Amino acid sequence: METETATPWLTEAEQCAWRTHLEVNRLLTHQLEKDLQPFGLTMNDYEILVNLSESAELRMRMSDLASATMQSKSRLSHQITRMENAGLVRRENCESDRRGLYAVLTEDGLATMKRVAPHHVASVRRHFIDLISPEALEELHKSLSPIADHLRGQRRN
């Protein structure tokens, strides 16, 4: 029988930081979702619109979009179907790969993005950016970057 390596419990300070991070993440995500509701969008919808609006020719391969939004291909397919029904995106065949599909931002999708983005940015400012000093924001970025880099590496494995 293998012996397990004892993992040290979190210190009080570590546990406090971890739980505060979890709470802020949940509360902020909930608030940003709530602020998108008047536009009939979810955070997933908005993230897809952002990715497509920032990509060349306002299109992405579905597999790349699934990876960028950290969704399974199946879940993304359902999401894109809902967004197609709303007129925000359409699917197009990939000429270089008959099995591949593109998600393409429609004119209505781009107009929606342009209309909603200022409100979303205002929400991010009101509930996050403006509550932190520029120095603390810079320190937060420095502190979180190694974690993001580590987790991005884990996704590739």
N, C-alpha and C positions, 0 to 999 in steps of 0.2 A: 504494500500500500504506500502510495506516494504521500509525502508530507507536504502540506500547503505552506507556502511562504506567508508568514504573518504580515498582513497589510496594516500599517498603523492607522488607527482611527483618526478622524479629523480633529484637530485642535479646536478649541472654542472659536478662535479667530477665523480659522479655515472654514468651519461649519457656518459661521455667521456670513462670511463672504459668499460661500457657495449658495446658501439659501436665499440671500438677498439677490444674487444673480438670477436664480430660478424665478423668484417672485417678480422681479423687474421684467424679465423676459416674458412671462405670462401676461402680466398687466399691460405692458407696452404693446404686445401683439394684439391683445383683446381691444385696446383703445384704438389702434390703427385700423383694425378690422371694422370696428364700430364707425369710425370716421369715413370709411369707404362705402358703407351700406347705403347712404343716400344716392350714390351713383350706381347702385346695383352691382357692385364689384366686391369680390373677396380679395384677401391678400394674395392668394394664388393667381387670381385673374390679373391683378395689378402687376405682379412679378412677371407673368408671361408677356403682358403688354410692354413692360419696360425692356425685357430681353429682345423682343421683336423690334421695338422702336429704335433700339441701339445697334441692331445688326444690319449688315449690308443688304440692301434691297428689301429691308423690312421683312426678312424671312430667315428661318432657321430649319435645319433638318430636325425632325421630331426627336430623334435620338439625342441630338446635341441639346435641344431644349429640355428634354427630360433630365439630362445630366446637369444642366445649368440651374434648373429649378429643384433639383434633388427629388424628383418624383419618379415613380416607376413608369415604364412606358404605358402600361395599362391605365394607370391613374391619369397620366397626362392625356391619353387618348379620350377618356371620358370628359376631362376638363375642356379639351379643345372642342369636343362635340357641343358642349354647353355654350362655349364662346362662339362657335359657328352659328348656332341657333340664335344667338343674340346679335349676329352680324359683325362681330369684332374681328374675327379671323376666318381664314379659309384654308383648306388643305389643297396642296398641289403635288402632283407626281414629280419625282426627281428623275429627270431625263437620263442622268448618268448611272442611275441605279434603279431599275424598275421596281424593286421592293421598297425603296425609300420614299418618304413623304416629307414635304415641307409644311410648316405652319407659316402662314403669311398674314401679316397685319393688313386688314382692309382699310379703306378710307374712313369708314365709321370707327374702326378701332383706333386709327391714328388720331382722329378728331376727339374721341373719348379720352385718349391718353393726354392730349394737349389740354383738355378741359379739366381733367382730374388731377394731373400732376401738381399744379400749384396748390391745390387743397391738401394733397398728401404731404407735400414738402412743409406746408404750414403746420400740419399735424405733427410731423416729425420734429419740427422746431419747437412747437409748444409743449410737447410731452417728453422731449429728450434733449435736444441740442441746447435750447435756451436755459435749461435747468443746471447746466454744467459749465464751469468756467472754461475759457479757452485752454488754460494750462492743464486742467483736469481732463479735458477732452483729449488733448495730446497724450497725456499719460495713459488714459484709457486705451487709446489706439496702440500705444507701445506695449501695454500689458496684454491686450487681446491678440495682437498679431502673431506671436509665437504659437498660441493655441489654434488660431485659424490655419496657420501653415502646417502644424502637426495634423490637424483633422483633414485638411485637403490631401495630405500624403496618405492618410489612412484610407480615404475614398479610392485612391488609385490602386491600392493593394487588393 
